[in-house]
Amino acid sequence: GAKNTMSLIEATNYLEKKLGSTPSIKTEQTPRRADQCVYVSDIGKVSKTFNWQPKTSPEAAMDNNLKWVMENRQMLDKVYK
């Protein structure tokens, strides 16, 4: 089947291609107290219980999210500035 996962690096590279610019990324040398070292979403249980699989690729999901962000930029600017 089609790949249904995307790493943070793959997501960043995808956004760079879509936006035509490199996203600004801030990293910290020391993890914050609540940071997880590794996080992986596992949909195995829900897939088995409900016989469900994602119908949207990671790229399509990123496109949907990007579209929403662009359509709601004024609201987001008020919240995050």
N, CA and C atoms as a LAMMPS dump frame, in Angstrom:
ITEM: TIMESTEP
0
ITEM: NUMBER OF ATOMS
243
ITEM: BOX BOUNDS ff ff ff
-5.0000000000000000e+02 5.0000000000000000e+02
-5.0000000000000000e+02 5.0000000000000000e+02
-5.0000000000000000e+02 5.0000000000000000e+02
ITEM: ATOMS id mol type element x y z
1 1 1 N 0.811 -1.186 0
2 1 2 C 0 0 0
3 1 3 C 0.855 1.252 0
4 2 1 N 0.204 2.368 -0.093
5 2 2 C 0.892 3.66 -0.096
6 2 3 C 1.432 3.955 1.301
7 3 1 N 2.526 4.662 1.341
8 3 2 C 3.124 5.066 2.613
9 3 3 C 2.169 6.026 3.315
10 4 1 N 1.862 5.751 4.575
11 4 2 C 0.928 6.625 5.286
12 4 3 C 1.572 7.274 6.505
13 5 1 N 2.898 7.445 6.439
14 5 2 C 3.601 8.141 7.512
15 5 3 C 4.487 9.226 6.912
16 6 1 N 4.83 10.199 7.732
17 6 2 C 5.705 11.275 7.288
18 6 3 C 6.501 11.749 8.497
19 7 1 N 7.812 11.753 8.362
20 7 2 C 8.659 12.236 9.46
21 7 3 C 8.615 13.754 9.498
22 8 1 N 9.106 14.317 10.588
23 8 2 C 9.169 15.774 10.715
24 8 3 C 10.063 16.366 9.628
25 9 1 N 11.159 15.699 9.322
26 9 2 C 12.055 16.18 8.26
27 9 3 C 11.349 16.119 6.909
28 10 1 N 10.632 15.022 6.637
29 10 2 C 9.884 14.914 5.379
30 10 3 C 8.805 15.991 5.292
31 11 1 N 8.13 16.27 6.404
32 11 2 C 7.094 17.306 6.422
33 11 3 C 7.703 18.678 6.148
34 12 1 N 8.853 18.945 6.755
35 12 2 C 9.536 20.224 6.54
36 12 3 C 9.959 20.364 5.079
37 13 1 N 10.53 19.308 4.518
38 13 2 C 10.925 19.334 3.106
39 13 3 C 9.723 19.521 2.192
40 14 1 N 8.606 18.887 2.524
41 14 2 C 7.389 19.022 1.728
42 14 3 C 6.892 20.467 1.752
43 15 1 N 6.864 21.065 2.944
44 15 2 C 6.435 22.461 3.057
45 15 3 C 7.37 23.393 2.297
46 16 1 N 8.659 23.118 2.346
47 16 2 C 9.633 23.932 1.63
48 16 3 C 9.325 23.921 0.134
49 17 1 N 9.028 22.759 -0.409
50 17 2 C 8.697 22.648 -1.838
51 17 3 C 7.384 23.359 -2.154
52 18 1 N 6.366 23.19 -1.289
53 18 2 C 5.053 23.798 -1.527
54 18 3 C 5.1 25.32 -1.423
55 19 1 N 5.852 25.833 -0.45
56 19 2 C 5.878 27.27 -0.183
57 19 3 C 6.971 27.998 -0.951
58 20 1 N 7.949 27.26 -1.452
59 20 2 C 9.044 27.882 -2.176
60 20 3 C 10.038 28.588 -1.276
61 21 1 N 9.988 28.292 0.014
62 21 2 C 10.949 28.876 0.951
63 21 3 C 11.166 27.894 2.098
64 22 1 N 12.271 28.072 2.783
65 22 2 C 12.597 27.194 3.898
66 22 3 C 11.862 27.652 5.15
67 23 1 N 11.08 26.749 5.77
68 23 2 C 10.407 27.131 7.016
69 23 3 C 11.421 27.466 8.103
70 24 1 N 11.084 28.41 8.941
71 24 2 C 11.945 28.777 10.058
72 24 3 C 11.777 27.728 11.156
73 25 1 N 12.883 27.132 11.542
74 25 2 C 12.841 26.077 12.557
75 25 3 C 13.735 26.487 13.716
76 26 1 N 13.176 26.411 14.908
77 26 2 C 13.94 26.735 16.115
78 26 3 C 14.165 25.437 16.877
79 27 1 N 15.409 25.143 17.167
80 27 2 C 15.735 23.947 17.945
81 27 3 C 16.407 24.352 19.246
82 28 1 N 16.286 23.498 20.21
83 28 2 C 16.893 23.715 21.509
84 28 3 C 17.884 22.589 21.774
85 29 1 N 19.001 22.91 22.391
86 29 2 C 19.982 21.888 22.729
87 29 3 C 19.499 21.005 23.887
88 30 1 N 18.783 21.62 24.813
89 30 2 C 18.293 20.897 25.98
90 30 3 C 16.787 20.701 25.845
91 31 1 N 16.317 19.46 25.939
92 31 2 C 14.869 19.235 25.844
93 31 3 C 14.123 19.93 26.984
94 32 1 N 12.922 20.364 26.68
95 32 2 C 12.066 20.911 27.722
96 32 3 C 11.588 19.762 28.609
97 33 1 N 11.167 20.06 29.819
98 33 2 C 10.765 19.006 30.772
99 33 3 C 9.689 18.096 30.207
100 34 1 N 8.734 18.625 29.471
101 34 2 C 7.608 17.827 28.991
102 34 3 C 7.84 17.22 27.603
103 35 1 N 9.012 17.47 26.99
104 35 2 C 9.274 16.937 25.649
105 35 3 C 9.382 15.418 25.669
106 36 1 N 8.852 14.806 24.626
107 36 2 C 9.008 13.374 24.436
108 36 3 C 10.236 13.146 23.562
109 37 1 N 11.005 12.124 23.86
110 37 2 C 12.19 11.827 23.047
111 37 3 C 11.768 11.335 21.665
112 38 1 N 10.759 10.494 21.619
113 38 2 C 10.259 9.936 20.367
114 38 3 C 8.744 9.862 20.467
115 39 1 N 8.065 10.189 19.378
116 39 2 C 6.611 10.06 19.343
117 39 3 C 6.211 9.44 18.017
118 40 1 N 5.414 8.392 18.09
119 40 2 C 4.884 7.748 16.894
120 40 3 C 3.404 7.503 17.132
121 41 1 N 2.569 7.98 16.228
122 41 2 C 1.14 7.685 16.315
123 41 3 C 0.919 6.279 15.786
124 42 1 N 0.252 5.466 16.557
125 42 2 C -0.036 4.094 16.151
126 42 3 C -1.545 3.937 16.033
127 43 1 N -2.011 3.756 14.809
128 43 2 C -3.454 3.623 14.59
129 43 3 C -3.865 2.154 14.506
130 44 1 N -2.961 1.257 14.904
131 44 2 C -3.223 -0.185 14.802
132 44 3 C -4.495 -0.624 15.492
133 45 1 N -4.724 -0.177 16.722
134 45 2 C -5.895 -0.613 17.484
135 45 3 C -7.194 -0.112 16.851
136 46 1 N -7.23 1.16 16.475
137 46 2 C -8.447 1.69 15.855
138 46 3 C -8.679 1.055 14.483
139 47 1 N -7.587 0.789 13.754
140 47 2 C -7.71 0.142 12.447
141 47 3 C -8.309 -1.253 12.593
142 48 1 N -7.831 -1.99 13.592
143 48 2 C -8.321 -3.354 13.81
144 48 3 C -9.753 -3.346 14.348
145 49 1 N -10.017 -2.493 15.338
146 49 2 C -11.332 -2.458 15.983
147 49 3 C -12.434 -2.033 15.015
148 50 1 N -12.152 -1.015 14.199
149 50 2 C -13.185 -0.471 13.323
150 50 3 C -12.974 -0.806 11.852
151 51 1 N -11.965 -1.647 11.576
152 51 2 C -11.648 -1.997 10.184
153 51 3 C -11.502 -0.727 9.351
154 52 1 N -10.663 0.177 9.843
155 52 2 C -10.502 1.505 9.243
156 52 3 C -9.055 1.735 8.842
157 53 1 N -8.863 2.397 7.732
158 53 2 C -7.549 2.828 7.272
159 53 3 C -7.673 4.266 6.762
160 54 1 N -6.622 5.08 6.917
161 54 2 C -6.679 6.448 6.397
162 54 3 C -6.91 6.448 4.89
163 55 1 N -7.708 7.374 4.427
164 55 2 C -7.959 7.53 2.991
165 55 3 C -7.173 8.705 2.42
166 56 1 N -6.541 9.444 3.294
167 56 2 C -5.797 10.636 2.885
168 56 3 C -4.31 10.389 3.083
169 57 1 N -3.53 10.691 2.073
170 57 2 C -2.078 10.556 2.191
171 57 3 C -1.539 11.66 3.084
172 58 1 N -0.332 11.48 3.628
173 58 2 C 0.262 12.556 4.417
174 58 3 C 0.375 13.856 3.621
175 59 1 N 0.697 13.749 2.328
176 59 2 C 0.829 14.946 1.497
177 59 3 C -0.517 15.66 1.349
178 60 1 N -1.593 14.903 1.124
179 60 2 C -2.922 15.519 1.008
180 60 3 C -3.344 16.149 2.329
181 61 1 N -3.018 15.495 3.436
182 61 2 C -3.333 16.062 4.75
183 61 3 C -2.562 17.363 4.968
184 62 1 N -1.282 17.384 4.587
185 62 2 C -0.489 18.608 4.694
186 62 3 C -1.094 19.707 3.829
187 63 1 N -1.52 19.354 2.618
188 63 2 C -2.143 20.343 1.727
189 63 3 C -3.414 20.91 2.357
190 64 1 N -4.241 20.05 2.96
191 64 2 C -5.475 20.506 3.61
192 64 3 C -5.165 21.442 4.768
193 65 1 N -4.176 21.079 5.577
194 65 2 C -3.791 21.93 6.709
195 65 3 C -3.222 23.261 6.237
196 66 1 N -2.385 23.225 5.22
197 66 2 C -1.797 24.449 4.684
198 66 3 C -2.878 25.373 4.136
199 67 1 N -3.844 24.794 3.431
200 67 2 C -4.962 25.582 2.897
201 67 3 C -5.723 26.253 4.044
202 68 1 N -6 25.512 5.12
203 68 2 C -6.725 26.066 6.253
204 68 3 C -5.932 27.204 6.891
205 69 1 N -4.631 26.994 7.074
206 69 2 C -3.789 28.031 7.68
207 69 3 C -3.815 29.296 6.819
208 70 1 N -3.678 29.145 5.509
209 70 2 C -3.661 30.31 4.621
210 70 3 C -5.015 31.036 4.636
211 71 1 N -6.108 30.284 4.721
212 71 2 C -7.444 30.892 4.757
213 71 3 C -7.739 31.57 6.092
214 72 1 N -7.027 31.183 7.136
215 72 2 C -7.282 31.711 8.482
216 72 3 C -6.083 32.476 9.035
217 73 1 N -5.279 32.988 8.146
218 73 2 C -4.036 33.645 8.553
219 73 3 C -4.279 34.855 9.46
220 74 1 N -5.309 35.653 9.163
221 74 2 C -5.567 36.841 9.987
222 74 3 C -5.884 36.431 11.434
223 75 1 N -6.692 35.403 11.596
224 75 2 C -7.031 34.937 12.934
225 75 3 C -5.776 34.41 13.634
226 76 1 N -4.975 33.633 12.927
227 76 2 C -3.767 33.073 13.524
228 76 3 C -2.764 34.166 13.888
229 77 1 N -2.659 35.181 13.06
230 77 2 C -1.754 36.299 13.367
231 77 3 C -2.144 36.977 14.671
232 78 1 N -3.442 37.117 14.923
233 78 2 C -3.908 37.728 16.171
234 78 3 C -3.539 36.875 17.377
235 79 1 N -3.609 35.58 17.215
236 79 2 C -3.349 34.663 18.324
237 79 3 C -1.86 34.507 18.595
238 80 1 N -1.042 34.452 17.537
239 80 2 C 0.358 34.117 17.689
240 80 3 C 1.324 35.285 17.579
241 81 1 N 0.828 36.504 17.63
242 81 2 C 1.735 37.661 17.603
243 81 3 C 1.73 38.391 18.901
